[in-house]
Amino acid sequence: MQFTRKTSTGGIFALGKFIIKLIFIVIILFVGVVLVSKIDFPAPNKTIEKIIPNENFKTIK
């Protein structure tokens, strides 16, 4: 009795599975982007101002 090895990967069915997985990943990414865009992040309202003393500046001739 000899064992035969199937070397084909399924042809059109393997391509269909790949396309379904790709569409599923794209849908998940799209839903993630939409959900993140709906989050209302608070904008900073405090202005940041740092005073630099003049002694740190050097004049270049």
C-alpha positions in Angstrom: 0.0 0.0 0.0 1.5 3.3 -1.1 0.8 6.7 0.5 0.1 9.6 -1.9 0.9 13.1 -1.0 -1.4 15.9 -2.0 0.8 18.8 -3.1 -1.9 21.2 -4.2 -3.0 23.9 -1.7 -6.6 24.0 -2.8 -6.4 26.4 -5.8 -9.3 28.8 -5.9 -10.4 28.0 -2.3 -7.0 29.0 -0.9 -7.3 32.3 -2.8 -10.8 32.8 -1.5 -9.7 32.3 2.1 -6.9 34.8 1.7 -9.3 37.4 0.3 -11.8 36.9 3.1 -9.1 37.3 5.7 -7.8 40.4 3.9 -11.3 42.0 3.8 -11.8 41.1 7.5 -8.5 42.8 8.5 -9.4 45.9 6.4 -12.9 46.1 8.1 -11.3 45.8 11.6 -8.8 48.6 10.8 -11.6 50.8 9.4 -13.8 50.3 12.4 -10.8 51.1 14.7 -10.0 54.3 12.9 -13.7 55.4 13.0 -13.9 54.7 16.8 -10.7 56.5 17.6 -11.8 59.5 15.5 -15.1 59.7 17.6 -13.2 60.1 20.9 -13.1 63.7 21.9 -9.7 64.4 23.3 -9.4 67.6 25.4 -7.3 70.3 23.8 -4.6 71.9 26.0 -5.6 75.4 27.2 -2.5 76.4 29.0 0.1 78.2 27.0 3.7 77.1 27.7 6.2 79.9 27.9 9.8 79.5 29.0 11.9 82.5 29.6 15.5 82.0 28.5 18.1 84.3 30.2 20.4 86.4 28.0 23.6 85.0 29.5 23.1 81.7 27.6 23.3 83.5 24.3 26.7 84.0 22.7 27.4 86.4 19.9 29.2 85.0 16.9 31.5 87.3 14.9 
